[in-house]
Amino acid sequence: VPPVESGGALVQVGGSLRLSCVVSGSTFRISAMSWYRQAPGKQRELVAAISEGGGATNYVDSVKGRFTISRDDAKNTMYLQMDSLKPEDTAVYYCNPAPHEPGFGSWGQGTQVTVSS
């Protein structure tokens, strides 16, 4: 069963959103997880990653200082807090296990984030 993303919306430049990702099954808490995004006409890119347990995080340079990834293993849920949004953040956002994890590759519908200027 692929993850289920939610929380996307239309927001103005400088606004904030919090995305959620719910993962079914028992492997979530032992998996490194990632957020990805795909803008129109572009390839899907890795935006942020979080280790098993949440002790380590990484971000693509374009979102550093603006986005925060977190996880709640008790709820099988991962979050992406997005602040100071820019038009270039407009994309469909997806979550998935990290590429080296066994569950990687089963993609959900994603959630649309649109930042208007």
ZASEBA-930140 format. One record per atom (N, C-alpha, C, O): atom name; x, y, z; residue number from 1; residue in one letter. Coordinates in steps of 0.2 Angstrom, whole numbers. Atoms other than C-alpha are relative to their C-alpha. Example, Ala and Ser with C-alpha at 12.3 -4.5 7.8 and 13.67 -1.06 7.14 Angstrom:
2
+------+-------+-------+-------+-----+------+
! atom !     x !     y !     z !  nr ! rest !
+------+-------+-------+-------+-----+------+
!    N !     4 !    -6 !     0 !   1 !    A !
!   CA !    62 !   -22 !    39 !   1 !    A !
!    C !     4 !     6 !     0 !   1 !    A !
!    O !     9 !     5 !     3 !   1 !    A !
!    N !    -4 !    -6 !    -1 !   2 !    S !
!   CA !    68 !    -5 !    36 !   2 !    S !
!    C !    -4 !     5 !     3 !   2 !    S !
!    O !    -1 !    11 !     4 !   2 !    S !
+------+-------+-------+-------+-----+------+
This chain:
117
+------+-------+-------+-------+-----+------+
! atom !     x !     y !     z !  nr ! rest !
+------+-------+-------+-------+-----+------+
!    N !     4 !    -6 !     0 !   1 !    V !
!   CA !     0 !     0 !     0 !   1 !    V !
!    C !     4 !     6 !     0 !   1 !    V !
!    O !     9 !     7 !     4 !   1 !    V !
!    N !    -4 !    -6 !     0 !   2 !    P !
!   CA !     8 !    17 !    -5 !   2 !    P !
!    C !    -2 !     4 !     5 !   2 !    P !
!    O !    -7 !     4 !     8 !   2 !    P !
!    N !     2 !    -5 !    -5 !   3 !    P !
!   CA !     9 !    31 !     7 !   3 !    P !
!    C !    -5 !     5 !    -2 !   3 !    P !
!    O !    -7 !     5 !    -8 !   3 !    P !
!    N !     6 !    -5 !     2 !   4 !    V !
!   CA !    -5 !    44 !     8 !   4 !    V !
!    C !     3 !     7 !     2 !   4 !    V !
!    O !     4 !     8 !     8 !   4 !    V !
!    N !    -2 !    -7 !    -1 !   5 !    E !
!   CA !     0 !    62 !     7 !   5 !    E !
!    C !    -6 !     5 !     1 !   5 !    E !
!    O !   -11 !     4 !    -3 !   5 !    E !
!    N !     5 !    -5 !     0 !   6 !    S !
!   CA !   -10 !    77 !    12 !   6 !    S !
!    C !     3 !     7 !     3 !   6 !    S !
!    O !     8 !     7 !     5 !   6 !    S !
!    N !    -1 !    -6 !    -3 !   7 !    G !
!   CA !   -10 !    95 !    17 !   7 !    G !
!    C !     2 !     5 !    -5 !   7 !    G !
!    O !     3 !    11 !    -4 !   7 !    G !
!    N !    -1 !    -5 !     5 !   8 !    G !
!   CA !    -6 !   103 !     0 !   8 !    G !
!    C !    -6 !     5 !    -1 !   8 !    G !
!    O !   -11 !     4 !     1 !   8 !    G !
!    N !     5 !    -5 !     1 !   9 !    A !
!   CA !   -15 !   119 !    -4 !   9 !    A !
!    C !     3 !     6 !    -5 !   9 !    A !
!    O !     9 !     6 !    -7 !   9 !    A !
!    N !    -2 !    -6 !     4 !  10 !    L !
!   CA !   -14 !   136 !   -14 !  10 !    L !
!    C !     2 !     5 !     6 !  10 !    L !
!    O !    -2 !     6 !    10 !  10 !    L !
!    N !    -2 !    -4 !    -5 !  11 !    V !
!   CA !    -4 !   148 !    -4 !  11 !    V !
!    C !     4 !     6 !    -3 !  11 !    V !
!    O !     7 !     5 !    -8 !  11 !    V !
!    N !    -4 !    -5 !     2 !  12 !    Q !
!   CA !     4 !   165 !    -6 !  12 !    Q !
!    C !     7 !     0 !     1 !  12 !    Q !
!    O !     9 !    -4 !     6 !  12 !    Q !
!    N !    -7 !     0 !    -1 !  13 !    V !
!   CA !    22 !   169 !    -7 !  13 !    V !
!    C !     1 !     2 !     7 !  13 !    V !
!    O !    -2 !     7 !    10 !  13 !    V !
!    N !    -1 !    -1 !    -7 !  14 !    G !
!   CA !    29 !   169 !    11 !  14 !    G !
!    C !    -4 !    -4 !     4 !  14 !    G !
!    O !    -3 !    -3 !    11 !  14 !    G !
!    N !     4 !     4 !    -4 !  15 !    G !
!   CA !    16 !   158 !    17 !  15 !    G !
!    C !     3 !    -7 !     3 !  15 !    G !
!    O !     8 !    -8 !     1 !  15 !    G !
!    N !    -2 !     7 !    -2 !  16 !    S !
!   CA !    17 !   141 !    26 !  16 !    S !
!    C !    -5 !    -5 !    -1 !  16 !    S !
!    O !   -11 !    -4 !    -1 !  16 !    S !
!    N !     4 !     6 !     0 !  17 !    L !
!   CA !    10 !   124 !    25 !  17 !    L !
!    C !     4 !    -6 !     3 !  17 !    L !
!    O !    10 !    -6 !     4 !  17 !    L !
!    N !    -3 !     6 !    -3 !  18 !    R !
!   CA !    12 !   107 !    34 !  18 !    R !
!    C !    -3 !    -6 !    -4 !  18 !    R !
!    O !    -9 !    -7 !    -3 !  18 !    R !
!    N !     2 !     6 !     3 !  19 !    L !
!   CA !    12 !    92 !    24 !  19 !    L !
!    C !     0 !    -6 !     5 !  19 !    L !
!    O !     4 !    -7 !     9 !  19 !    L !
!    N !     0 !     6 !    -4 !  20 !    S !
!   CA !     8 !    75 !    31 !  20 !    S !
!    C !     0 !    -6 !    -4 !  20 !    S !
!    O !    -2 !    -6 !   -10 !  20 !    S !
!    N !    -1 !     6 !     4 !  21 !    C !
!   CA !    12 !    57 !    25 !  21 !    C !
!    C !    -1 !    -6 !     5 !  21 !    C !
!    O !     2 !    -7 !    10 !  21 !    C !
!    N !     1 !     5 !    -4 !  22 !    V !
!   CA !     4 !    42 !    33 !  22 !    V !
!    C !     2 !    -7 !    -4 !  22 !    V !
!    O !     0 !    -8 !   -10 !  22 !    V !
!    N !    -3 !     6 !     3 !  23 !    V !
!   CA !    12 !    25 !    30 !  23 !    V !
!    C !    -3 !    -6 !     3 !  23 !    V !
!    O !    -3 !    -6 !     9 !  23 !    V !
!    N !     3 !     6 !    -3 !  24 !    S !
!   CA !     3 !     8 !    33 !  24 !    S !
!    C !     5 !    -5 !     1 !  24 !    S !
!    O !    11 !    -5 !    -2 !  24 !    S !
!    N !    -4 !     6 !    -1 !  25 !    G !
!   CA !    11 !    -7 !    40 !  25 !    G !
!    C !     5 !     2 !     6 !  25 !    G !
!    O !     6 !     7 !     9 !  25 !    G !
!    N !    -5 !     0 !    -6 !  26 !    S !
!   CA !    25 !   -10 !    53 !  26 !    S !
!    C !     7 !     2 !    -2 !  26 !    S !
!    O !    11 !     2 !     3 !  26 !    S !
!    N !    -7 !    -2 !     2 !  27 !    T !
!   CA !    40 !    -5 !    43 !  27 !    T !
!    C !     2 !     7 !     1 !  27 !    T !
!    O !     8 !     9 !     0 !  27 !    T !
!    N !    -1 !    -8 !     0 !  28 !    F !
!   CA !    38 !    14 !    45 !  28 !    F !
!    C !     6 !     1 !     5 !  28 !    F !
!    O !    10 !     5 !     3 !  28 !    F !
!    N !    -4 !    -2 !    -5 !  29 !    R !
!   CA !    47 !    15 !    61 !  29 !    R !
!    C !     7 !    -2 !    -1 !  29 !    R !
!    O !    12 !     0 !     3 !  29 !    R !
!    N !    -6 !     3 !     1 !  30 !    I !
!   CA !    62 !     5 !    55 !  30 !    I !
!    C !     3 !     3 !    -7 !  30 !    I !
!    O !     8 !     0 !    -9 !  30 !    I !
!    N !    -2 !    -2 !     7 !  31 !    S !
!   CA !    64 !    15 !    38 !  31 !    S !
!    C !     2 !     7 !     1 !  31 !    S !
!    O !    -2 !    11 !     4 !  31 !    S !
!    N !    -2 !    -7 !     2 !  32 !    A !
!   CA !    73 !    31 !    33 !  32 !    A !
!    C !    -5 !     2 !    -5 !  32 !    A !
!    O !    -7 !    -2 !    -9 !  32 !    A !
!    N !     5 !    -3 !     4 !  33 !    M !
!   CA !    60 !    42 !    25 !  33 !    M !
!    C !     2 !     6 !    -4 !  33 !    M !
!    O !     7 !     9 !    -2 !  33 !    M !
!    N !    -1 !    -6 !     4 !  34 !    S !
!   CA !    60 !    56 !    12 !  34 !    S !
!    C !    -6 !     3 !    -3 !  34 !    S !
!    O !   -11 !     0 !    -4 !  34 !    S !
!    N !     5 !    -4 !     4 !  35 !    W !
!   CA !    50 !    69 !     4 !  35 !    W !
!    C !     3 !     2 !    -7 !  35 !    W !
!    O !     9 !     3 !    -7 !  35 !    W !
!    N !    -2 !    -2 !     7 !  36 !    Y !
!   CA !    51 !    72 !   -15 !  36 !    Y !
!    C !    -5 !     5 !    -3 !  36 !    Y !
!    O !   -11 !     6 !     0 !  36 !    Y !
!    N !     4 !    -4 !     4 !  37 !    R !
!   CA !    43 !    84 !   -27 !  37 !    R !
!    C !     1 !     0 !    -7 !  37 !    R !
!    O !     7 !    -1 !    -9 !  37 !    R !
!    N !     0 !     0 !     7 !  38 !    Q !
!   CA !    39 !    85 !   -45 !  38 !    Q !
!    C !    -4 !     6 !    -3 !  38 !    Q !
!    O !   -10 !     7 !    -2 !  38 !    Q !
!    N !     3 !    -6 !     3 !  39 !    A !
!   CA !    36 !   102 !   -54 !  39 !    A !
!    C !    -2 !    -2 !    -7 !  39 !    A !
!    O !     1 !    -7 !   -10 !  39 !    A !
!    N !     1 !     2 !     7 !  40 !    P !
!   CA !    28 !   102 !   -71 !  40 !    P !
!    C !     6 !     1 !    -4 !  40 !    P !
!    O !     9 !     5 !    -4 !  40 !    P !
!    N !    -6 !     1 !     5 !  41 !    G !
!   CA !    40 !    97 !   -84 !  41 !    G !
!    C !     6 !    -1 !     2 !  41 !    G !
!    O !    11 !    -1 !    -1 !  41 !    G !
!    N !    -6 !     2 !    -3 !  42 !    K !
!   CA !    53 !    92 !   -72 !  42 !    K !
!    C !     0 !    -7 !     3 !  42 !    K !
!    O !    -5 !   -10 !     4 !  42 !    K !
!    N !    -1 !     7 !    -4 !  43 !    Q !
!   CA !    60 !    76 !   -64 !  43 !    Q !
!    C !    -2 !     1 !     7 !  43 !    Q !
!    O !    -1 !     6 !    10 !  43 !    Q !
!    N !     1 !     0 !    -7 !  44 !    R !
!   CA !    55 !    71 !   -47 !  44 !    R !
!    C !     7 !     1 !     4 !  44 !    R !
!    O !    12 !    -2 !     2 !  44 !    R !
!    N !    -6 !    -1 !    -4 !  45 !    E !
!   CA !    68 !    77 !   -34 !  45 !    E !
!    C !    -1 !    -1 !     7 !  45 !    E !
!    O !    -6 !     0 !    10 !  45 !    E !
!    N !     0 !     1 !    -7 !  46 !    L !
!   CA !    72 !    73 !   -17 !  46 !    L !
!    C !     1 !     7 !     4 !  46 !    L !
!    O !     5 !    11 !     2 !  46 !    L !
!    N !     0 !    -6 !    -4 !  47 !    V !
!   CA !    68 !    87 !    -5 !  47 !    V !
!    C !     3 !     0 !     7 !  47 !    V !
!    O !     7 !     4 !     9 !  47 !    V !
!    N !    -2 !     1 !    -6 !  48 !    A !
!   CA !    71 !    81 !    12 !  48 !    A !
!    C !     0 !    -7 !     2 !  48 !    A !
!    O !    -4 !   -11 !     0 !  48 !    A !
!    N !     0 !     7 !    -2 !  49 !    A !
!   CA !    76 !    65 !    21 !  49 !    A !
!    C !     1 !     0 !     8 !  49 !    A !
!    O !     4 !     5 !    11 !  49 !    A !
!    N !    -1 !     1 !    -7 !  50 !    I !
!   CA !    75 !    59 !    39 !  50 !    I !
!    C !     2 !    -7 !     2 !  50 !    I !
!    O !    -1 !   -12 !    -1 !  50 !    I !
!    N !    -2 !     7 !    -2 !  51 !    S !
!   CA !    83 !    44 !    47 !  51 !    S !
!    C !    -5 !    -4 !     4 !  51 !    S !
!    O !    -9 !    -1 !     7 !  51 !    S !
!    N !     3 !     5 !    -5 !  52 !    E !
!   CA !    76 !    29 !    56 !  52 !    E !
!    C !     1 !     3 !     7 !  52 !    E !
!    O !     6 !     5 !     9 !  52 !    E !
!    N !    -1 !    -3 !    -6 !  53 !    G !
!   CA !    72 !    37 !    73 !  53 !    G !
!    C !     0 !     7 !     0 !  53 !    G !
!    O !    -2 !    10 !     5 !  53 !    G !
!    N !     0 !    -8 !     1 !  54 !    G !
!   CA !    73 !    55 !    67 !  54 !    G !
!    C !     6 !     3 !     2 !  54 !    G !
!    O !     6 !    10 !     3 !  54 !    G !
!    N !    -6 !    -3 !    -2 !  55 !    G !
!   CA !    90 !    58 !    73 !  55 !    G !
!    C !     4 !     4 !    -5 !  55 !    G !
!    O !     8 !     9 !    -3 !  55 !    G !
!    N !    -4 !    -3 !     5 !  56 !    A !
!   CA !    97 !    64 !    57 !  56 !    A !
!    C !    -5 !     3 !    -6 !  56 !    A !
!    O !    -9 !    -1 !    -8 !  56 !    A !
!    N !     4 !    -2 !     6 !  57 !    T !
!   CA !    89 !    75 !    43 !  57 !    T !
!    C !     5 !     3 !    -5 !  57 !    T !
!    O !    11 !     5 !    -4 !  57 !    T !
!    N !    -3 !    -4 !     6 !  58 !    N !
!   CA !    95 !    82 !    26 !  58 !    N !
!    C !    -5 !     3 !    -4 !  58 !    N !
!    O !   -10 !     1 !    -5 !  58 !    N !
!    N !     5 !    -4 !     4 !  59 !    Y !
!   CA !    88 !    94 !    14 !  59 !    Y !
!    C !     4 !     2 !    -6 !  59 !    Y !
!    O !    10 !     3 !    -6 !  59 !    Y !
!    N !    -3 !    -3 !     6 !  60 !    V !
!   CA !    91 !   100 !    -4 !  60 !    V !
!    C !     2 !     7 !     2 !  60 !    V !
!    O !    -2 !    10 !     6 !  60 !    V !
!    N !    -2 !    -7 !    -1 !  61 !    D !
!   CA !   100 !   117 !    -4 !  61 !    D !
!    C !    -6 !     5 !     0 !  61 !    D !
!    O !    -6 !    10 !     3 !  61 !    D !
!    N !     5 !    -5 !     2 !  62 !    S !
!   CA !    85 !   126 !   -11 !  62 !    S !
!    C !    -5 !     1 !     6 !  62 !    S !
!    O !    -9 !     6 !     6 !  62 !    S !
!    N !     5 !     0 !    -6 !  63 !    V !
!   CA !    74 !   122 !     5 !  63 !    V !
!    C !     3 !     1 !     7 !  63 !    V !
!    O !     0 !     2 !    12 !  63 !    V !
!    N !    -3 !     0 !    -7 !  64 !    K !
!   CA !    87 !   123 !    19 !  64 !    K !
!    C !    -2 !     7 !     3 !  64 !    K !
!    O !    -1 !    12 !     0 !  64 !    K !
!    N !     2 !    -6 !    -4 !  65 !    G !
!   CA !    82 !   135 !    33 !  65 !    G !
!    C !    -8 !     2 !    -1 !  65 !    G !
!    O !   -10 !     6 !     3 !  65 !    G !
!    N !     7 !    -2 !     1 !  66 !    R !
!   CA !    64 !   135 !    26 !  66 !    R !
!    C !    -5 !    -6 !     2 !  66 !    R !
!    O !   -10 !    -5 !     4 !  66 !    R !
!    N !     4 !     6 !    -1 !  67 !    F !
!   CA !    58 !   117 !    27 !  67 !    F !
!    C !     3 !    -4 !     6 !  67 !    F !
!    O !     9 !    -4 !     7 !  67 !    F !
!    N !    -2 !     5 !    -6 !  68 !    T !
!   CA !    58 !   105 !    42 !  68 !    T !
!    C !    -4 !    -6 !    -1 !  68 !    T !
!    O !   -10 !    -7 !    -1 !  68 !    T !
!    N !     3 !     7 !     0 !  69 !    I !
!   CA !    55 !    86 !    41 !  69 !    I !
!    C !     0 !    -3 !     7 !  69 !    I !
!    O !     5 !    -1 !    11 !  69 !    I !
!    N !     0 !     3 !    -7 !  70 !    S !
!   CA !    50 !    77 !    56 !  70 !    S !
!    C !    -5 !    -7 !    -1 !  70 !    S !
!    O !    -8 !    -8 !    -6 !  70 !    S !
!    N !     4 !     6 !     0 !  71 !    R !
!   CA !    41 !    60 !    60 !  71 !    R !
!    C !    -2 !    -1 !     7 !  71 !    R !
!    O !     0 !     0 !    12 !  71 !    R !
!    N !     3 !     2 !    -6 !  72 !    D !
!   CA !    30 !    53 !    73 !  72 !    D !
!    C !    -1 !    -8 !    -1 !  72 !    D !
!    O !    -6 !   -10 !    -4 !  72 !    D !
!    N !     0 !     7 !     1 !  73 !    D !
!   CA !    33 !    34 !    74 !  73 !    D !
!    C !    -6 !    -3 !     3 !  73 !    D !
!    O !    -9 !    -8 !     1 !  73 !    D !
!    N !     6 !     3 !    -3 !  74 !    A !
!   CA !    18 !    31 !    85 !  74 !    A !
!    C !    -6 !     1 !    -4 !  74 !    A !
!    O !   -11 !    -3 !    -3 !  74 !    A !
!    N !     5 !    -1 !     4 !  75 !    K !
!   CA !     7 !    37 !    72 !  75 !    K !
!    C !     1 !    -2 !    -7 !  75 !    K !
!    O !    -3 !    -1 !   -12 !  75 !    K !
!    N !    -2 !     2 !     7 !  76 !    N !
!   CA !    16 !    30 !    57 !  76 !    N !
!    C !    -1 !     6 !    -5 !  76 !    N !
!    O !    -3 !     6 !   -11 !  76 !    N !
!    N !     1 !    -6 !     4 !  77 !    T !
!   CA !    16 !    48 !    50 !  77 !    T !
!    C !     7 !     4 !     0 !  77 !    T !
!    O !    11 !     5 !     5 !  77 !    T !
!    N !    -6 !    -5 !     1 !  78 !    M !
!   CA !    30 !    60 !    43 !  78 !    M !
!    C !    -3 !     6 !    -2 !  78 !    M !
!    O !    -9 !     7 !    -5 !  78 !    M !
!    N !     2 !    -6 !     2 !  79 !    Y !
!   CA !    28 !    78 !    41 !  79 !    Y !
!    C !     5 !     4 !    -4 !  79 !    Y !
!    O !    11 !     3 !    -3 !  79 !    Y !
!    N !    -4 !    -4 !     3 !  80 !    L !
!   CA !    35 !    92 !    31 !  80 !    L !
!    C !    -2 !     7 !     1 !  80 !    L !
!    O !    -7 !     9 !    -2 !  80 !    L !
!    N !     2 !    -7 !    -1 !  81 !    Q !
!   CA !    34 !   110 !    38 !  81 !    Q !
!    C !     3 !     4 !    -5 !  81 !    Q !
!    O !     9 !     4 !    -5 !  81 !    Q !
!    N !    -3 !    -4 !     5 !  82 !    M !
!   CA !    36 !   122 !    24 !  82 !    M !
!    C !    -1 !     8 !     2 !  82 !    M !
!    O !    -7 !    10 !     2 !  82 !    M !
!    N !     1 !    -7 !    -1 !  83 !    D !
!   CA !    39 !   141 !    28 !  83 !    D !
!    C !     3 !     4 !    -5 !  83 !    D !
!    O !     7 !     1 !    -9 !  83 !    D !
!    N !    -3 !    -5 !     5 !  84 !    S !
!   CA !    43 !   156 !    18 !  84 !    S !
!    C !     0 !    -3 !    -7 !  84 !    S !
!    O !     5 !    -3 !   -11 !  84 !    S !
!    N !     1 !     4 !     6 !  85 !    L !
!   CA !    36 !   147 !     3 !  85 !    L !
!    C !     1 !     5 !    -6 !  85 !    L !
!    O !     0 !    11 !    -6 !  85 !    L !
!    N !    -2 !    -4 !     6 !  86 !    K !
!   CA !    42 !   153 !   -15 !  86 !    K !
!    C !    -4 !    -3 !    -6 !  86 !    K !
!    O !    -6 !    -9 !    -5 !  86 !    K !
!    N !     3 !     3 !     6 !  87 !    P !
!   CA !    34 !   151 !   -32 !  87 !    P !
!    C !     4 !    -6 !    -2 !  87 !    P !
!    O !     0 !   -11 !    -5 !  87 !    P !
!    N !    -4 !     6 !     2 !  88 !    E !
!   CA !    48 !   138 !   -36 !  88 !    E !
!    C !    -1 !    -6 !     4 !  88 !    E !
!    O !     1 !   -11 !     2 !  88 !    E !
!    N !     2 !     6 !    -4 !  89 !    D !
!   CA !    41 !   127 !   -22 !  89 !    D !
!    C !    -6 !    -3 !    -3 !  89 !    D !
!    O !    -8 !    -9 !    -1 !  89 !    D !
!    N !     6 !     3 !     3 !  90 !    T !
!   CA !    26 !   124 !   -33 !  90 !    T !
!    C !     1 !    -7 !    -3 !  90 !    T !
!    O !     6 !    -7 !    -7 !  90 !    T !
!    N !    -1 !     7 !     2 !  91 !    A !
!   CA !    25 !   105 !   -36 !  91 !    A !
!    C !    -5 !    -5 !     3 !  91 !    A !
!    O !    -9 !    -3 !     8 !  91 !    A !
!    N !     4 !     5 !    -3 !  92 !    V !
!   CA !    16 !    89 !   -32 !  92 !    V !
!    C !     6 !    -3 !     5 !  92 !    V !
!    O !    11 !    -5 !     3 !  92 !    V !
!    N !    -4 !     2 !    -5 !  93 !    Y !
!   CA !    24 !    83 !   -16 !  93 !    Y !
!    C !    -2 !    -8 !     2 !  93 !    Y !
!    O !    -7 !    -9 !     3 !  93 !    Y !
!    N !     0 !     7 !    -2 !  94 !    Y !
!   CA !    27 !    64 !   -12 !  94 !    Y !
!    C !     4 !    -2 !     6 !  94 !    Y !
!    O !     9 !     1 !     7 !  94 !    Y !
!    N !    -4 !     3 !    -5 !  95 !    C !
!   CA !    33 !    54 !     2 !  95 !    C !
!    C !     2 !    -7 !    -2 !  95 !    C !
!    O !    -2 !   -10 !    -5 !  95 !    C !
!    N !    -2 !     7 !     2 !  96 !    N !
!   CA !    42 !    37 !     1 !  96 !    N !
!    C !     6 !    -2 !     5 !  96 !    N !
!    O !     9 !     3 !     7 !  96 !    N !
!    N !    -6 !     2 !    -3 !  97 !    P !
!   CA !    55 !    27 !    10 !  97 !    P !
!    C !     6 !     2 !    -4 !  97 !    P !
!    O !     6 !     4 !   -10 !  97 !    P !
!    N !    -6 !    -2 !     3 !  98 !    A !
!   CA !    73 !    32 !     7 !  98 !    A !
!    C !     1 !    -5 !    -6 !  98 !    A !
!    O !     0 !   -11 !    -6 !  98 !    A !
!    N !    -1 !     4 !     6 !  99 !    P !
!   CA !    79 !    25 !   -10 !  99 !    P !
!    C !     4 !    -7 !     2 !  99 !    P !
!    O !     3 !   -12 !    -2 !  99 !    P !
!    N !    -4 !     7 !    -2 ! 100 !    H !
!   CA !    90 !    11 !    -1 ! 100 !    H !
!    C !    -5 !    -4 !     4 ! 100 !    H !
!    O !    -3 !   -10 !     6 ! 100 !    H !
!    N !     4 !     4 !    -4 ! 101 !    E !
!   CA !    75 !     5 !     9 ! 101 !    E !
!    C !    -4 !    -5 !    -4 ! 101 !    E !
!    O !    -6 !    -3 !   -10 ! 101 !    E !
!    N !     4 !     5 !     4 ! 102 !    P !
!   CA !    65 !   -11 !     3 ! 102 !    P !
!    C !    -7 !     3 !    -3 ! 102 !    P !
!    O !    -9 !     1 !    -8 ! 102 !    P !
!    N !     6 !    -2 !     2 ! 103 !    G !
!   CA !    49 !    -1 !     2 ! 103 !    G !
!    C !     0 !     5 !    -5 ! 103 !    G !
!    O !    -6 !     8 !    -7 ! 103 !    G !
!    N !     0 !    -5 !     5 ! 104 !    F !
!   CA !    55 !    12 !   -10 ! 104 !    F !
!    C !    -3 !    -1 !    -7 ! 104 !    F !
!    O !    -2 !    -7 !    -9 ! 104 !    F !
!    N !     3 !     0 !     7 ! 105 !    G !
!   CA !    45 !    15 !   -26 ! 105 !    G !
!    C !    -7 !    -1 !    -1 ! 105 !    G !
!    O !   -10 !    -1 !    -6 ! 105 !    G !
!    N !     7 !     1 !     1 ! 106 !    S !
!   CA !    27 !    12 !   -22 ! 106 !    S !
!    C !    -3 !     7 !     2 ! 106 !    S !
!    O !    -3 !     9 !     7 ! 106 !    S !
!    N !     2 !    -7 !    -1 ! 107 !    W !
!   CA !    21 !    30 !   -25 ! 107 !    W !
!    C !    -8 !     1 !     1 ! 107 !    W !
!    O !   -12 !    -2 !    -3 ! 107 !    W !
!    N !     7 !    -2 !    -1 ! 108 !    G !
!   CA !     5 !    38 !   -19 ! 108 !    G !
!    C !    -2 !     5 !    -5 ! 108 !    G !
!    O !     1 !     6 !   -10 ! 108 !    G !
!    N !     2 !    -6 !     4 ! 109 !    Q !
!   CA !    -5 !    52 !   -27 ! 109 !    Q !
!    C !     3 !     6 !     1 ! 109 !    Q !
!    O !     3 !    11 !    -4 ! 109 !    Q !
!    N !    -4 !    -6 !    -2 ! 110 !    G !
!   CA !     5 !    65 !   -19 ! 110 !    G !
!    C !    -5 !     6 !     2 ! 110 !    G !
!    O !   -11 !     5 !     2 ! 110 !    G !
!    N !     4 !    -6 !    -2 ! 111 !    T !
!   CA !    -2 !    82 !   -13 ! 111 !    T !
!    C !     3 !     6 !    -4 ! 111 !    T !
!    O !     9 !     8 !    -4 ! 111 !    T !
!    N !    -2 !    -6 !     4 ! 112 !    Q !
!   CA !    -2 !    98 !   -24 ! 112 !    Q !
!    C !     1 !     6 !     5 ! 112 !    Q !
!    O !    -3 !     8 !     9 ! 112 !    Q !
!    N !    -2 !    -6 !    -3 ! 113 !    V !
!   CA !     7 !   113 !   -17 ! 113 !    V !
!    C !     1 !     6 !    -6 ! 113 !    V !
!    O !     5 !     5 !   -10 ! 113 !    V !
!    N !     0 !    -5 !     5 ! 114 !    T !
!   CA !     4 !   129 !   -27 ! 114 !    T !
!    C !     2 !     7 !     4 ! 114 !    T !
!    O !    -2 !     9 !     8 ! 114 !    T !
!    N !    -2 !    -7 !    -3 ! 115 !    V !
!   CA !    13 !   146 !   -22 ! 115 !    V !
!    C !    -1 !     5 !    -5 ! 115 !    V !
!    O !     2 !     5 !   -10 ! 115 !    V !
!    N !     1 !    -5 !     5 ! 116 !    S !
!   CA !     6 !   161 !   -30 ! 116 !    S !
!    C !     3 !     6 !     2 ! 116 !    S !
!    O !     4 !     8 !     8 ! 116 !    S !
!    N !    -3 !    -7 !    -1 ! 117 !    S !
!   CA !    14 !   178 !   -32 ! 117 !    S !
!    C !    -4 !     5 !    -2 ! 117 !    S !
!    O !    -3 !    11 !    -1 ! 117 !    S !
+------+-------+-------+-------+-----+------+
